[in-house]
Amino acid sequence: MISAYITTKDGLVPVDTWEDGCWIKVVNPTEKEISLLIEKFGVWIEFFTDPLDVDERARFEVDEGNVLILIRSPRREPEEAVIPYITLPIGIILTGNIIITVTLTEVDVLDEFLSGWVRNFDTRNRTRFALQICYRTSLRFLRYLKDINRMSNQIEISLYRSTTNEQLLDLLSLHKSLVFFNTSLRSNSLMVEKFSYTSILDMTEEDHDLYEEIVIENKQALEMANIYQSIIVGMSDAFASIINNNVNVVMKLLTSITIIIALPTLIASIYGMNVDLPLQHDPFAFLIIMFCSVAASALGLFILVRWKIL
């Protein structure tokens, strides 16, 4: 799907033609659409196909004045998904006076520009627009990292009383998301740092300030991802032991209850035999036997509590 937008005095508006200064948004294009774009702008086919590969690393390429900036961006998955957060590549193509973004699916970062959340951006200033996409990507990583930290805290609370693996599986899902984040942030940071000693982007003084913020936010997000990943690994190991201990406590309780119940059962079994037994002709035999059974159970309970088994 291909759509085009341009910034006017009324804000970001859609346009029907690919005019100078517009932003062309390409989402999961067909072969026919890719051929049309290549014919129109004369760029490599890899500029359009590489961003469609979910495993493509962050990098930039230059070909005859056309620039491809490939950055990995986070995405929140639906609630029923096994992994709550993943990362997908965004291809930013700078050709002539036009900026083209290529993605496999809709991504959260680009939706921010369409929804008006990002102020002071202009599609006609392609260098700053590209930097703003990188900056909003870094902020989106930070936002989702805070969500992951909050989710892990909620799981931690429920783990203290857990005797199943459900919470550990939730932690494993968060850990996978953090692995994706960590890998993507590293490649993004390496790619962004190369901007400082290459001339692929003609940056003004304001653009340099934004670039410095991108570097800082990327480093902060990478540090947070490393910290949260270490915390979750430690939590998984610790709470695996806690769950085993909780199961052992339950088993000890059940075993103790079985021992207490076994005492009156033993007395009842003895008096169920077809042989002469004490008190068999006593009119109060039933009450005496019941009293002895309760006393035996009480004595067993006292001993278990006294020895701190219960």
Steps between C-alpha positions, in 0.01 A plus 500: 500500500633841404381832641648849477489801733640850507527765767301819437389791714203282601727219615563161345261435212476209252582562134424303185824581317863440598608861500820652636509521878250223558527192720420172326392232747538147367360206701550139382518594131420261218750425223304730270519787751874445550557505122301824476713665771826383343392631160397835650802566725772278355622344825627149568239232545679403824400838645139379492545127570752512788264681741245222441736246659414479873858392581674782313753687715520878539735667251515762224595479132567758230448453127536782246370763740220280634526409868346209689489526880379177656410522869333245723188616682298341785144384457239391755336171407134407572422366847459143376853497353764283668761778492355839606757720321705449185714718274458563128717688249402837358657594170547876449588586141623850414478564127488842339272720710283209613515271802365145475437265792469126441367255759361148502202600717368810669744612770429705810767763434367610161145503636612775740569731205169419333301554820655840567690403816826636356520875480723719287577247231498580132502240221683751281800494738596141432819496714322620811204272430734199482665603828160546663404145403820377667428715807140385535622141463734548797217649709272212404764253620517682834122500535468128433792423733310671781194292412710182515638602840147560631383164367794321662418664834141375477622150421741517794214567743303198382807274497537502878188283536529309175539123471470486119718600206258756354680803641840363402376463143386864509848600615648297215285693251620832644858375487463422129369852439799645684738290291341646185522850647861456607613375160308769311621783724862394454473500123307830504765663718784386274316626193411839653855558625626468142299810408754713685792412272316457168336757277188309396283749690541872451431605859447855623583614852148412617533160334826442689322574829231247411769251399666534841166432668459187288841371614416569866156338484639194321766453767245541778263249338785250451606530864141455618457193279818347643391570858147365454630194320738422789220552752263264318768231467567525874128497580443192286773307679393615846131438452556160344648406838212674681240304301679175581506600866128586495425158352711336771306689770171380356626142481623515860159626614318223313737239642444630853121489453532143373694401814241659730213327319685166502489474883120477540489290185736250666279477810186457287672227297597307814143503630376388165662155536284195581687404820446561868601856584509708817180691580299313240221436754526839668194722430731802478749332267413725203551820701824373650638401160398837348663679790820300456500575124458875556764493773744317271442754223542790744821346633633458147410859416671621819819311418510635141450857622748454783767378263410787262407262225173691459 
